[in-house]
Amino acid sequence: MHTIFATTICYLLEKHGPLTTRQLHPQIADLHPDLCDDSIDRIIDGKRFGKKWNHAVQTAQQHLKKPRKVEIIGGRWHARIGEVKA
């Protein structure tokens, strides 16, 4: 799932330019409704932490930052030219 989300993030940033996480989420959900099930929450020790797929998207974003394929500037995710392939 994380690999699919990472690839989708790169695609969306190439297509639309810099986006916030809030802007990315609905676009990812539109492209992958099968992976973005709003009925499944992330629950740890009985506490709810939001939708499980939202956390998977955030994990994918963090994994893309490590090899510097994307970077966050001013709250927006930016694709690094020539390095956006997930």
N, CA, C and O atoms as CSV, one atom per row, in Angstrom:
chain,resi,resn,atom,element,x,y,z
A,1,MET,N,N,0.818,-1.187,0.000
A,1,MET,CA,C,0.000,0.000,0.000
A,1,MET,C,C,0.868,1.259,0.000
A,1,MET,O,O,0.570,2.217,-0.713
A,2,HIS,N,N,1.940,1.260,0.797
A,2,HIS,CA,C,2.792,2.444,0.870
A,2,HIS,C,C,3.453,2.750,-0.470
A,2,HIS,O,O,3.594,3.914,-0.845
A,3,THR,N,N,3.853,1.715,-1.184
A,3,THR,CA,C,4.480,1.907,-2.496
A,3,THR,C,C,3.485,2.513,-3.477
A,3,THR,O,O,3.835,3.412,-4.241
A,4,ILE,N,N,2.266,2.034,-3.459
A,4,ILE,CA,C,1.227,2.585,-4.337
A,4,ILE,C,C,0.982,4.045,-3.991
A,4,ILE,O,O,0.895,4.889,-4.883
A,5,PHE,N,N,0.872,4.345,-2.715
A,5,PHE,CA,C,0.648,5.733,-2.305
A,5,PHE,C,C,1.844,6.612,-2.677
A,5,PHE,O,O,1.656,7.746,-3.117
A,6,ALA,N,N,3.052,6.116,-2.511
A,6,ALA,CA,C,4.240,6.897,-2.860
A,6,ALA,C,C,4.252,7.223,-4.349
A,6,ALA,O,O,4.537,8.354,-4.742
A,7,THR,N,N,3.946,6.239,-5.165
A,7,THR,CA,C,3.901,6.451,-6.610
A,7,THR,C,C,2.821,7.467,-6.967
A,7,THR,O,O,3.021,8.325,-7.826
A,8,THR,N,N,1.687,7.362,-6.305
A,8,THR,CA,C,0.579,8.290,-6.559
A,8,THR,C,C,0.931,9.705,-6.126
A,8,THR,O,O,0.592,10.664,-6.819
A,9,ILE,N,N,1.593,9.848,-5.008
A,9,ILE,CA,C,2.022,11.173,-4.540
A,9,ILE,C,C,2.941,11.806,-5.577
A,9,ILE,O,O,2.769,12.973,-5.929
A,10,CYS,N,N,3.906,11.050,-6.063
A,10,CYS,CA,C,4.826,11.573,-7.080
A,10,CYS,C,C,4.063,11.992,-8.333
A,10,CYS,O,O,4.318,13.056,-8.897
A,11,TYR,N,N,3.134,11.157,-8.759
A,11,TYR,CA,C,2.328,11.459,-9.939
A,11,TYR,C,C,1.547,12.763,-9.745
A,11,TYR,O,O,1.546,13.625,-10.624
A,12,LEU,N,N,0.890,12.901,-8.602
A,12,LEU,CA,C,0.075,14.088,-8.355
A,12,LEU,C,C,0.921,15.358,-8.258
A,12,LEU,O,O,0.506,16.418,-8.727
A,13,LEU,N,N,2.099,15.253,-7.655
A,13,LEU,CA,C,2.964,16.429,-7.550
A,13,LEU,C,C,3.521,16.822,-8.912
A,13,LEU,O,O,3.686,18.008,-9.198
A,14,GLU,N,N,3.809,15.841,-9.747
A,14,GLU,CA,C,4.250,16.148,-11.111
A,14,GLU,C,C,3.141,16.838,-11.893
A,14,GLU,O,O,3.379,17.797,-12.628
A,15,LYS,N,N,1.934,16.334,-11.721
A,15,LYS,CA,C,0.793,16.825,-12.490
A,15,LYS,C,C,0.304,18.197,-12.014
A,15,LYS,O,O,0.005,19.069,-12.830
A,16,HIS,N,N,0.223,18.384,-10.696
A,16,HIS,CA,C,-0.410,19.582,-10.136
A,16,HIS,C,C,0.546,20.565,-9.473
A,16,HIS,O,O,0.145,21.679,-9.137
A,17,GLY,N,N,1.782,20.181,-9.281
A,17,GLY,CA,C,2.709,21.049,-8.563
A,17,GLY,C,C,2.556,20.861,-7.063
A,17,GLY,O,O,1.907,19.915,-6.618
A,18,PRO,N,N,3.149,21.755,-6.282
A,18,PRO,CA,C,3.140,21.615,-4.822
A,18,PRO,C,C,1.725,21.535,-4.247
A,18,PRO,O,O,0.836,22.290,-4.640
A,19,LEU,N,N,1.537,20.603,-3.307
A,19,LEU,CA,C,0.239,20.397,-2.666
A,19,LEU,C,C,0.437,20.141,-1.179
A,19,LEU,O,O,1.470,19.621,-0.759
A,20,THR,N,N,-0.560,20.510,-0.390
A,20,THR,CA,C,-0.546,20.171,1.031
A,20,THR,C,C,-1.029,18.730,1.191
A,20,THR,O,O,-1.588,18.148,0.262
A,21,THR,N,N,-0.812,18.173,2.354
A,21,THR,CA,C,-1.314,16.834,2.631
A,21,THR,C,C,-2.832,16.805,2.509
A,21,THR,O,O,-3.392,15.851,1.970
A,22,ARG,N,N,-3.495,17.833,3.002
A,22,ARG,CA,C,-4.962,17.905,2.894
A,22,ARG,C,C,-5.431,17.938,1.445
A,22,ARG,O,O,-6.503,17.419,1.133
A,23,GLN,N,N,-4.660,18.528,0.576
A,23,GLN,CA,C,-5.007,18.543,-0.843
A,23,GLN,C,C,-4.725,17.190,-1.497
A,23,GLN,O,O,-5.441,16.779,-2.410
A,24,LEU,N,N,-3.704,16.514,-1.041
A,24,LEU,CA,C,-3.354,15.210,-1.590
A,24,LEU,C,C,-4.383,14.132,-1.242
A,24,LEU,O,O,-4.731,13.307,-2.087
A,25,HIS,N,N,-4.868,14.141,-0.003
A,25,HIS,CA,C,-5.740,13.060,0.463
A,25,HIS,C,C,-6.954,12.818,-0.432
A,25,HIS,O,O,-7.161,11.673,-0.836
A,26,PRO,N,N,-7.770,13.821,-0.767
A,26,PRO,CA,C,-8.941,13.509,-1.599
A,26,PRO,C,C,-8.573,13.047,-3.010
A,26,PRO,O,O,-9.292,12.246,-3.609
A,27,GLN,N,N,-7.475,13.540,-3.534
A,27,GLN,CA,C,-7.054,13.112,-4.863
A,27,GLN,C,C,-6.583,11.661,-4.847
A,27,GLN,O,O,-6.848,10.905,-5.782
A,28,ILE,N,N,-5.885,11.277,-3.784
A,28,ILE,CA,C,-5.453,9.889,-3.633
A,28,ILE,C,C,-6.679,8.990,-3.457
A,28,ILE,O,O,-6.751,7.911,-4.044
A,29,ALA,N,N,-7.632,9.436,-2.653
A,29,ALA,CA,C,-8.857,8.656,-2.440
A,29,ALA,C,C,-9.630,8.472,-3.749
A,29,ALA,O,O,-10.205,7.410,-3.985
A,30,ASP,N,N,-9.644,9.492,-4.592
A,30,ASP,CA,C,-10.320,9.376,-5.890
A,30,ASP,C,C,-9.645,8.352,-6.791
A,30,ASP,O,O,-10.316,7.618,-7.517
A,31,LEU,N,N,-8.314,8.302,-6.743
A,31,LEU,CA,C,-7.566,7.376,-7.593
A,31,LEU,C,C,-7.553,5.945,-7.052
A,31,LEU,O,O,-7.455,4.986,-7.819
A,32,HIS,N,N,-7.652,5.809,-5.734
A,32,HIS,CA,C,-7.545,4.485,-5.100
A,32,HIS,C,C,-8.658,4.260,-4.074
A,32,HIS,O,O,-8.376,4.064,-2.892
A,33,PRO,N,N,-9.912,4.286,-4.513
A,33,PRO,CA,C,-10.997,4.100,-3.535
A,33,PRO,C,C,-10.936,2.743,-2.824
A,33,PRO,O,O,-11.423,2.603,-1.702
A,34,ASP,N,N,-10.341,1.755,-3.479
A,34,ASP,CA,C,-10.218,0.430,-2.874
A,34,ASP,C,C,-9.250,0.410,-1.689
A,34,ASP,O,O,-9.377,-0.435,-0.803
A,35,LEU,N,N,-8.294,1.323,-1.668
A,35,LEU,CA,C,-7.310,1.388,-0.581
A,35,LEU,C,C,-7.672,2.422,0.483
A,35,LEU,O,O,-7.104,2.415,1.575
A,36,CYS,N,N,-8.600,3.294,0.174
A,36,CYS,CA,C,-8.924,4.424,1.059
A,36,CYS,C,C,-10.281,4.208,1.716
A,36,CYS,O,O,-11.245,4.919,1.433
A,37,ASP,N,N,-10.335,3.231,2.585
A,37,ASP,CA,C,-11.570,2.852,3.264
A,37,ASP,C,C,-11.735,3.703,4.525
A,37,ASP,O,O,-11.020,3.514,5.510
A,38,ASP,N,N,-12.676,4.634,4.485
A,38,ASP,CA,C,-12.899,5.522,5.622
A,38,ASP,C,C,-13.526,4.825,6.823
A,38,ASP,O,O,-13.624,5.421,7.896
A,39,SER,N,N,-13.949,3.585,6.664
A,39,SER,CA,C,-14.559,2.869,7.784
A,39,SER,C,C,-13.510,2.207,8.685
A,39,SER,O,O,-13.848,1.683,9.747
A,40,ILE,N,N,-12.229,2.230,8.260
A,40,ILE,CA,C,-11.175,1.590,9.057
A,40,ILE,C,C,-10.320,2.665,9.731
A,40,ILE,O,O,-9.610,3.424,9.071
A,41,ASP,N,N,-10.408,2.708,11.061
A,41,ASP,CA,C,-9.616,3.651,11.843
A,41,ASP,C,C,-8.318,3.016,12.297
A,41,ASP,O,O,-8.207,1.797,12.424
A,42,ARG,N,N,-7.339,3.877,12.538
A,42,ARG,CA,C,-6.094,3.411,13.151
A,42,ARG,C,C,-6.296,3.523,14.656
A,42,ARG,O,O,-6.497,4.616,15.187
A,43,ILE,N,N,-6.240,2.386,15.337
A,43,ILE,CA,C,-6.483,2.344,16.782
A,43,ILE,C,C,-5.265,1.726,17.451
A,43,ILE,O,O,-4.843,0.620,17.114
A,44,ILE,N,N,-4.714,2.460,18.402
A,44,ILE,CA,C,-3.562,1.979,19.161
A,44,ILE,C,C,-3.910,2.095,20.638
A,44,ILE,O,O,-4.271,3.170,21.116
A,45,ASP,N,N,-3.799,0.994,21.349
A,45,ASP,CA,C,-4.137,0.945,22.777
A,45,ASP,C,C,-5.509,1.548,23.056
A,45,ASP,O,O,-5.697,2.268,24.037
A,46,GLY,N,N,-6.464,1.243,22.180
A,46,GLY,CA,C,-7.833,1.702,22.375
A,46,GLY,C,C,-8.096,3.144,21.977
A,46,GLY,O,O,-9.231,3.609,22.082
A,47,LYS,N,N,-7.078,3.865,21.522
A,47,LYS,CA,C,-7.254,5.261,21.113
A,47,LYS,C,C,-7.315,5.345,19.596
A,47,LYS,O,O,-6.559,4.674,18.893
A,48,ARG,N,N,-8.217,6.168,19.104
A,48,ARG,CA,C,-8.361,6.369,17.660
A,48,ARG,C,C,-7.424,7.474,17.186
A,48,ARG,O,O,-7.305,8.525,17.816
A,49,PHE,N,N,-6.767,7.213,16.073
A,49,PHE,CA,C,-5.816,8.165,15.515
A,49,PHE,C,C,-6.164,8.529,14.072
A,49,PHE,O,O,-5.275,8.852,13.284
A,50,GLY,N,N,-7.435,8.479,13.724
A,50,GLY,CA,C,-7.853,8.844,12.375
A,50,GLY,C,C,-7.925,7.637,11.467
A,50,GLY,O,O,-7.791,6.495,11.905
A,51,LYS,N,N,-8.136,7.908,10.219
A,51,LYS,CA,C,-8.298,6.855,9.215
A,51,LYS,C,C,-6.968,6.166,8.940
A,51,LYS,O,O,-5.931,6.816,8.810
A,52,LYS,N,N,-7.018,4.845,8.854
A,52,LYS,CA,C,-5.802,4.071,8.654
A,52,LYS,C,C,-5.106,4.445,7.343
A,52,LYS,O,O,-3.878,4.528,7.304
A,53,TRP,N,N,-5.863,4.668,6.281
A,53,TRP,CA,C,-5.242,4.980,4.995
A,53,TRP,C,C,-4.565,6.343,5.018
A,53,TRP,O,O,-3.560,6.537,4.333
A,54,ASN,N,N,-5.096,7.302,5.796
A,54,ASN,CA,C,-4.436,8.606,5.917
A,54,ASN,C,C,-3.036,8.447,6.508
A,54,ASN,O,O,-2.093,9.114,6.083
A,55,HIS,N,N,-2.917,7.572,7.475
A,55,HIS,CA,C,-1.607,7.324,8.081
A,55,HIS,C,C,-0.670,6.633,7.090
A,55,HIS,O,O,0.534,6.887,7.090
A,56,ALA,N,N,-1.217,5.769,6.258
A,56,ALA,CA,C,-0.395,5.109,5.241
A,56,ALA,C,C,0.127,6.129,4.229
A,56,ALA,O,O,1.264,6.020,3.771
A,57,VAL,N,N,-0.692,7.110,3.882
A,57,VAL,CA,C,-0.246,8.179,2.978
A,57,VAL,C,C,0.885,8.974,3.638
A,57,VAL,O,O,1.887,9.282,2.993
A,58,GLN,N,N,0.725,9.301,4.904
A,58,GLN,CA,C,1.762,10.060,5.607
A,58,GLN,C,C,3.052,9.265,5.722
A,58,GLN,O,O,4.142,9.831,5.636
A,59,THR,N,N,2.937,7.962,5.915
A,59,THR,CA,C,4.129,7.112,5.942
A,59,THR,C,C,4.824,7.146,4.587
A,59,THR,O,O,6.050,7.238,4.518
A,60,ALA,N,N,4.046,7.071,3.506
A,60,ALA,CA,C,4.618,7.136,2.157
A,60,ALA,C,C,5.323,8.472,1.936
A,60,ALA,O,O,6.396,8.514,1.333
A,61,GLN,N,N,4.732,9.550,2.415
A,61,GLN,CA,C,5.374,10.865,2.283
A,61,GLN,C,C,6.728,10.879,2.992
A,61,GLN,O,O,7.715,11.373,2.448
A,62,GLN,N,N,6.767,10.345,4.184
A,62,GLN,CA,C,8.017,10.334,4.941
A,62,GLN,C,C,9.072,9.472,4.251
A,62,GLN,O,O,10.253,9.820,4.244
A,63,HIS,N,N,8.652,8.358,3.674
A,63,HIS,CA,C,9.600,7.492,2.959
A,63,HIS,C,C,10.140,8.183,1.706
A,63,HIS,O,O,11.283,7.948,1.316
A,64,LEU,N,N,9.339,9.021,1.080
A,64,LEU,CA,C,9.805,9.756,-0.096
A,64,LEU,C,C,10.775,10.876,0.275
A,64,LEU,O,O,11.603,11.280,-0.542
A,65,LYS,N,N,10.672,11.376,1.509
A,65,LYS,CA,C,11.581,12.442,1.956
A,65,LYS,C,C,13.000,11.922,2.147
A,65,LYS,O,O,13.963,12.645,1.889
A,66,LYS,N,N,13.139,10.695,2.591
A,66,LYS,CA,C,14.463,10.168,2.919
A,66,LYS,C,C,15.404,10.151,1.725
A,66,LYS,O,O,16.547,10.592,1.850
A,67,PRO,N,N,14.960,9.652,0.555
A,67,PRO,CA,C,15.863,9.718,-0.610
A,67,PRO,C,C,15.749,11.061,-1.347
A,67,PRO,O,O,16.282,11.231,-2.444
A,68,ARG,N,N,15.046,12.005,-0.720
A,68,ARG,CA,C,14.896,13.369,-1.266
A,68,ARG,C,C,14.156,13.383,-2.607
A,68,ARG,O,O,14.483,14.172,-3.493
A,69,LYS,N,N,13.162,12.509,-2.747
A,69,LYS,CA,C,12.322,12.533,-3.936
A,69,LYS,C,C,11.274,13.626,-3.836
A,69,LYS,O,O,10.805,14.148,-4.847
A,70,VAL,N,N,10.909,13.967,-2.601
A,70,VAL,CA,C,10.005,15.075,-2.340
A,70,VAL,C,C,10.546,15.855,-1.157
A,70,VAL,O,O,11.364,15.359,-0.382
A,71,GLU,N,N,10.077,17.073,-1.035
A,71,GLU,CA,C,10.423,17.870,0.136
A,71,GLU,C,C,9.218,18.716,0.495
A,71,GLU,O,O,8.363,18.995,-0.346
A,72,ILE,N,N,9.162,19.118,1.745
A,72,ILE,CA,C,8.060,19.956,2.189
A,72,ILE,C,C,8.600,21.353,2.457
A,72,ILE,O,O,9.553,21.537,3.214
A,73,ILE,N,N,7.973,22.324,1.824
A,73,ILE,CA,C,8.372,23.722,1.967
A,73,ILE,C,C,7.108,24.523,2.219
A,73,ILE,O,O,6.181,24.500,1.409
A,74,GLY,N,N,7.068,25.223,3.329
A,74,GLY,CA,C,5.912,26.057,3.638
A,74,GLY,C,C,4.607,25.287,3.710
A,74,GLY,O,O,3.554,25.809,3.342
A,75,GLY,N,N,4.669,24.041,4.185
A,75,GLY,CA,C,3.463,23.245,4.339
A,75,GLY,C,C,2.984,22.557,3.075
A,75,GLY,O,O,1.941,21.902,3.082
A,76,ARG,N,N,3.739,22.698,1.980
A,76,ARG,CA,C,3.370,22.056,0.719
A,76,ARG,C,C,4.448,21.071,0.307
A,76,ARG,O,O,5.642,21.324,0.468
A,77,TRP,N,N,4.005,19.948,-0.226
A,77,TRP,CA,C,4.910,18.929,-0.729
A,77,TRP,C,C,5.317,19.289,-2.143
A,77,TRP,O,O,4.473,19.626,-2.973
A,78,HIS,N,N,6.612,19.219,-2.417
A,78,HIS,CA,C,7.177,19.546,-3.727
A,78,HIS,C,C,7.915,18.328,-4.265
A,78,HIS,O,O,8.653,17.663,-3.538
A,79,ALA,N,N,7.709,18.045,-5.544
A,79,ALA,CA,C,8.485,16.996,-6.203
A,79,ALA,C,C,9.853,17.584,-6.544
A,79,ALA,O,O,9.959,18.732,-6.976
A,80,ARG,N,N,10.870,16.801,-6.348
A,80,ARG,CA,C,12.219,17.234,-6.752
A,80,ARG,C,C,12.399,16.805,-8.199
A,80,ARG,O,O,12.308,15.619,-8.518
A,81,ILE,N,N,12.650,17.752,-9.059
A,81,ILE,CA,C,12.754,17.521,-10.500
A,81,ILE,C,C,13.728,16.384,-10.786
A,81,ILE,O,O,14.848,16.364,-10.275
A,82,GLY,N,N,13.287,15.445,-11.605
A,82,GLY,CA,C,14.133,14.338,-12.009
A,82,GLY,C,C,14.280,13.241,-10.971
A,82,GLY,O,O,14.948,12.236,-11.217
A,83,GLU,N,N,13.655,13.426,-9.804
A,83,GLU,CA,C,13.819,12.438,-8.739
A,83,GLU,C,C,12.483,11.959,-8.201
A,83,GLU,O,O,12.434,11.389,-7.111
A,84,VAL,N,N,11.411,12.172,-8.923
A,84,VAL,CA,C,10.099,11.892,-8.354
A,84,VAL,C,C,9.610,10.478,-8.573
A,84,VAL,O,O,8.542,10.137,-8.064
A,85,LYS,N,N,10.310,9.648,-9.285
A,85,LYS,CA,C,9.851,8.267,-9.466
A,85,LYS,C,C,9.970,7.532,-8.139
A,85,LYS,O,O,11.035,7.499,-7.523
A,86,ALA,N,N,8.865,6.947,-7.712
A,86,ALA,CA,C,8.839,6.267,-6.399
A,86,ALA,C,C,9.536,4.921,-6.482
A,86,ALA,O,O,9.616,4.205,-5.483
